[in-house]
């Protein structure tokens, strides 16, 4: 089997209502998807996390390395992509281009061998995972706390047992919002907060101290990803678990987080940090220090299913008779691309989502929808 064609699609969907977080506003969902075809008719789908147009251009650079290669040998291909870009792209968006290709190669491998990706990765330690709803972004509402509380209650009514909300507005407003959401959902639903690195160490410590009483599951990206020492120090100032990693790339970036004792939970983005091949290596690094790993997920059903298979394969550390629930991020903000691009539909039952047992990633891409949202095609 040989790779014969690589196509990238930049997908765009204007939002009906803009929303924002601590850094900027969203008025559009823009995503890069890659399709890799082979000479036996098997195709695979991947996705990159980050600026879609740049990821697409990065994949175009990689195409000459891919044509004619056997997609089953995805680790060999990964190493060549990494080695050929090392001099100018050790971090950042080109790693997302490599990630998109890598996910597609795993999809091809699973389809060709008639096995789920998680089985090919070494096996499934679990057959279901618990999604947490990501939402509760800021808006221009003059009654934002009330609006966030109502949104949070809607997730509980849908069956979610865990919810993540945004902070980073201001410490005073954050405390008000967290209080309102906790009161709305009660004490039995897990609640996490995400600042998207909005705060200084002093500010993050103050916010953590003020919201500890609301039983916060974790505090995500409290400070800038550049300041490893601030992450480490913040862990000594709060009982809330500290998480981060969506801005890190490759095992080498995550090694910095681990070596500096930055986090209680690593949050690798499979479609940005190096694909499934590299995410598995990062998981091994985390296991040597007993650090939990919960992927960051943002995009289409392609990214979501890649994360499902990755989580299914994660070793429980430590092992015990009654294993704890493993979490997956499930973005609930407006995204027409996510809702229509892939099948089957993602279904949550009794608070869990089952691991796909179909070959590859376990999805089919609706190419009519793909072309509906496409802004360009690069071959």
N, C-alpha and C positions, 0 to 999 in steps of 0.2 A: 504494500500500500504506500502511495506517495501523495504528498500535498501538491495539488495542481492549481489552486486559486485561493487568494486571500482578498476578501472584500470588507471594507469598513463602512459603517453607516452612522452618520451623525443625526441623531433623532432630537426633535425639538417639539415642545408642547407649551404654549402660552397658558399661564395659570388664570383662572377666573378671578382669583383674589390673591394678591401678593401677601407674603408673610415674611417675617424677618427674625433673626437671632442676634447674638451679640456682635456679629461682625458686619453683616450686610443683609439686604433684602433679596428674596427670590420672587421673580416675576415670570420665570420660565424654567422648565425642566429640560435640560440638554444633556444627552447621554451618548457615548460612543459604544457601538456594538460591532463585533467582528464575526464574520462567517468564514470558516475555512473548509474548503472542499477537497476531496481526494479522488484518485483515479478509479475507485471502486464504488463511487456514488455516496459514500458516507460523509456527512458534514458535521461540523461542530460549531458551537456558538460560545462566544466569550464577551466580556464587558469590561471596560476600564473605568476606574473611579477618578474623577477630576475633570479638568476642562476638556470637553469632548473633542473640539477641533484640534487641539494640540495632541491629544492621544491618538487621534486618527492619523495625523501627520507622522507621529512616531511609529505607528504600525507600518506605514508605508516605507519607512526606512528599513524595517525589519524584513519586509517581504522577500528580498533576494536571498536571505538566509534560510527561508522556509520552503521555497519552491523546490520540489524534488525530494524533500526529506520524508522519512518514515515517521508519521505522527505518533506512532506507538512509543517511540524513543523520546518522550517529552523531556526527560531530565537532560539528555544530551543536547537537545535543542535549546532548552532553558540556559544551559551553561554557555552555549555559543552566543545567544542573544546578549547575555550578561557580559561576556568577555569582549564582544565587539563594541559595546557601548560604554565600557567601564571608564574610559579616559575622560568622558564628558557628561556622563549621566549616572553617577553613583547613587544619586537620590532624586526624588521628584517624579515629574510626570512621565518620563520615559519608562520608569519602572511600572507605571500603570499600563503602558502599551505592552510591555512584556507580560504583565498580569493577564490582560485580555486574551492574548495569544495562548498563554498557558492554560487558562480555563477552557478555551475551545479545544485544545489538544486532548485534555482529559475527557471532554465530552465525546470527541471522536473515538478515543480509546475504549470508553465504556460502550458506545454504540457498536463498535466493531467486534468487541468480545462479548456483547450481550450481557453486560454486568453493570450494576450501579457504580458510580464513581467512588462512593464510600467503601464499597467492597474492594475495589481495585487499590484504594489507598491503604488497605490492610484489614478492613473489616469494620463492622458496625458494633460499637459498644452500647448503643441505645437505638431504639426504633422511633422515638418521638422526642421533641424538644419543646420547651415552653417559650412562646414568643412574648416579648414585651413591646407594648405600643409606644412608638416614638411619635410625638406630636407636641402639642402645647407650646407652639411657637408664639412669638409676640405679634401683635397686630395694632392697628391704630385705634382700637376700641377705647372709649373713655370709661369702660367698665371691664378692664382686662381681667382682673382677678375673678370676677363672676363668670366671664366667658371661658376662662381656662378651667374653672371648676365644672362648668357644664360639659365641656369637651371631655374632661377626665371621667366624669360619670358615664358618658356615652361609651367609653372604652370598657368600663366595668360591665355595663349592660351587654356589650358584645361578647363578653366572656374572658377578657384579659385579666390576668392575675398580677400583672406587673406593668408599670407605666413609667416613661421617662419624659421629663419636662425640661424646658430651657430656663436657665438663669443667665445672669450677665447683663441684665437691664440696668439695675443699680442695686446695691445691697438692700436698701430700704424696700424697694419694690419687690425684689426677689423674695424677701422674707414674707411679705404680704401674699405673694402668689403661692408660695409653697404652703403656707398655712391654709389658704383657701382650698387648694387642691387636696391636701391631706384630710381636711374636714369633709370634703365632698365624697371621697372614696372610702373613708373609714380606715381602720388600722390593719385590716387583713390583706390589703393589696400592697404589693411592693412598689415603692416610689423612689426613683432615681432622679438626679439633677445633672445637667450638662451645661457648663459655662462656655464651651468652645474657646478656651484660653483667654477669657476676657479680663481676668483679674491679676493683680500683683499678689505676691505671697501674703502680704499683710491683709489685703482685702479678702483673699480666699480663706484665710484662717478665721477672719471675723465672720464671714458668711457661714462657714462650716460650724462655728461655735453657736451661732444663732439658730441654725436649722437642725441641729442634732436631736432636739426634742421631738422632731417630726418623723423619726425612725427612717432615715434616708439610706437606701440600699447601697448607693455609691455616688461619689462626686466625680463627674467625668470632665477631663481637660480643665481643671481649675485654673491653671497658670500656663504661660507660654511653653510650647514644646521645646523651645531652645534652652530653658532653664532647668536642667536635670536636678540641680541642687535644691531648687525651690520645691520641686515635687517631693524630694526626700524629706526636707524639713517639714513640709505640710503634713506628711504622714504622722509626725510626732506631735502634731497640734490638734488632732481630731480623731475621734473614734470612727468616723465615717470612712469606709474603704475608698481609696483613691484609684482612679482608672485613667488610662490614656493609651495612645498608640496609633490613632488613625492618621497622624501626621508623620509616622515613621515609615521607613522603607527598608526592605530586605532584612535578613537576619542580623546584619551588622548594626542597623539602627536600633533594633529591639534589644540587641546585646547591651547597648548603652543604657537603655531603660532598666534592664535587669542588673547590670553591674553597679549602677548608681542607686539601687533600692528605691526606685521612683514610684512604683505602683503596686497595688494589691491585686489588680486585674489588668491583663494586657488586652488591648482592643485592636487587633490586626484587621485591616481591611484587605480581604483576599484579592479584590480587583484593583488594588493600588500598591500593595506591599510586595508583590512578586508572584501572585497567582497561588494556586493550590500547592504547587511543588514547593515554593518557598514558605508558605504558611505552615506546612507540615514540619519543616525544619525549625521554624520559629516556635511551634508548639513543643518540640523536643527541648529547645533551649529553656522554655518556661518550665517544663516539667523538672528540669534539674534543680530548680529553685523552689518548686512547689507553688508556682504562681498560676492562678486561674486564668483562663483565656476565654473571652467572649467576643466574637467578631463584631466589628463595625460593619453595617450593611446599609447601602444607600444606592438605589437605582431600580433596575427592572427585576423580573422574575429570574433572569439569568444569574445575577449576583446573589439573589436570595437562595436559589437552589444550590449554588456553589457553596454557600455558607452552611446550608442544611447538611450536605454531605461531609463537609469538614468537621462540623460539630459531632456528627454521628461517629466519626473516626477518632475523636479526641479521647485519650486515655483518662480514666478517672484518677485524679491525684489529690489526696490518697484514695486508695481503693477501700471499699467497705461494703458490708452486706446490703445496706439500704443507701444506694447512691443518691446524691442530691440532684435536683433538677438542673438541666443545662439550658441556658437561655440563648435566644436568637433575637436580634433587633428586627422589628417589623415596622417600617416607616408607614405611618397612616396619613401623611400630608397628601395634598392633591397631586396626582401623577397619572394622567391618562395613559401614558406609555406603559407604565407598570401594570395597570389594570387590564390592558387589552393585548399586549404583545405576546405573551406566552400562555400555553395551556399544558396541563389542566390548571384550573383555578386553585389558588392556595386556600386551603380550608383549615380552620381551627375547630377542634372538637374537644369539649371539656377542658379548655385552656391549653391544649397542646396541638402541635402540628406533626404529622407523621413524616418520617424520612422516606423519600421516594425509593421505590424498589424497581423502577423501570431502568432500562439501560442508559448509560451516560448520566447526564444531569437529571434526566427524567422528565424533560420538557420538550415541547414542540413550539417553534416560533412561527407566528402567523405573519407570513411575508407580505400579505396585503397591508396589514397594520404597519409593518416595517417600512414599506414604501410610502404609506400615508404620512408618517412622521419624519421621513428622511429629508434632510436638507442638501445632502451631497453623497456621492459614492466615490470612494478612492480605491483603485485596483492596482 
